[in-house]
Amino acid sequence: MTAIATTQDPFIKSLLMFIRAHDQSGAWESMPDEEVLAPYILSKEQRREIPLFGDPDPDILWRVEQYFNAIAMAIETQSGHAVSPIMKIHHEGWGRVILTAGKLVAVNTYMRELHRFGFDSAEEMSAKAGKIIAEGVATIARFPEVAAA
């Protein structure tokens, strides 16, 4: 994704905001967007080289958390309902992420091979997030009274 495209994609902008919000030293402020997003972009070959044994790296868990925080914010913006992510990951690298709005589970995503979490490109990452966002917004629209509870 080009620098212009990353600054115009609302999901990517949100993800960058969440990532940079954790930068206590200010080092990421001047870093180009592509460099900040680089840990999310892995080729299929790079993912295959990552072993699936042992606990997932805490940095990967953090990246997954920021990814779903940005998705939750997009759903919140589009639906008008507060959305909270809940992540439960087993030490072997699988688990579940749910996004709740009120008493409603707006998104229920199962994660596998978390050790290899990443996308071929920023466009692919944004497209996948877009599908999850659309699912969450549609679920809230279908059950607005539960989302408001």
N, C-alpha and C positions, 0 to 999 in steps of 0.2 A: 504494500500500500504506500502510495507516495505521501510525502509530508503534507501536501494540500489535502489529500483524501482523509488522512488521519485526523486532521483538525476539523473536518466537516462532518465526520461520522459521529452522531450523538453517543453511541455506545462506546466507541473508542475514547472519546473525550471524557466520558464518565469514568472509564477504567483508568485512564491516565490520572485523573483527579484523585481517585482512591489510592493509587500507587504512590503518587507524589505526596499525599497527605501523611504518609508514614515516613517520609524523609526528614529525619531530625536535623541533619547537617546541612541541608540545602543543596546537596550535590546533584540531585535529580532535576532541580529547577532549570538548569542551563543545558541539561542533556537532551539531545534530539529525541522526539517521540519514538522513532524507530528503535533507538537504543534502549529506551525504557521498556518497550514492548518485546524486545528480542528474546527474553526467556520464555515467552509464550509461543514463539515461532520455532518449531522443530520439524525437520523433514522426516519422512517415514523411516529413512535410514538412521537418522539420529535417534529416533524413538526406539527402534529395534535394538540399538546398542545399549540401551539403559536396562540393567538387570531388574527383574521383577521380585527379587527376594529382599528381605529386610524391611524395616520401617520406611515409609515414604519420607523423603527429605522435608524438613520443616519449611524450606523455601517453596517447595511445590505446594504444600498445604496452604501456605500464605497466598500464593498466586491463585489457587482455586477459590479461596475465600474472597479475594479482591474481584475476581471474575464474576462471582455470583452476587457480590455487593453491587456491582455496576448493573447487573441484570435486574436486581431487586429495585434499584433506583429508577431504572427505565420503566418498569411495570408500575411503580408508584406514581411516576410522572404522568403516564398515560391513563391510569385508572382512577387516580385521585384517592386511592386507599394506601395506607401505610403498609409496607411489605417488609418482612423480616426473613433473612436466610437462616436456616439451621443446618449445620453440617455434622454428620456423624460418619467418621471414616475409621475403618478397622486398620490395625497396624499392618495388615498384609496388602493394603492399597486398594481396598474396595469399600464401598459404602453408599450413603445416600445424602442428597442435598434436597431439602424442601424449602419452598418459599411460601410463607404464610401471610395472609391478609385477614386480620380479625381471627375468626375461628375457622377460616377456609384455608385448605392447602391448595394454593394456586398453581404450584409447580412441584412435581415429585420426580427427581432425576436420580437414577442409579449410576454410580461411578464405578468403573472397573479400571484396572491397570493404571491407578493414579500415579504411579512412578513415572509413567510416560505421558503425563498430561501436557498437551500442546496442540498446536494447529499448524497446518502447512503454510498458512499465510494469515495476515491480519484480516484480509477480506473473508477468509473462511471462518475465522474466529468471530467476526462480526455477524456473518450470516447465521452461524449456529446460535449465537446469542439472540439474534432477531427471531428465530423460531421459538426459542424458549420464552422470550418476551411476549410474543403473540399468543402463545399458549396461556401464559399467566393472565394477560389482559382479557382474553376470551373467557377464561374460567371465572374471573371476577365479574365480568359482565353477565355471565349466566347465573351467578349466585350473589348478587350485590348485598342482599340482606345478611348473608353469612359473613361476607367480607367486612361488613360494617359492625358486626357484633363484637 
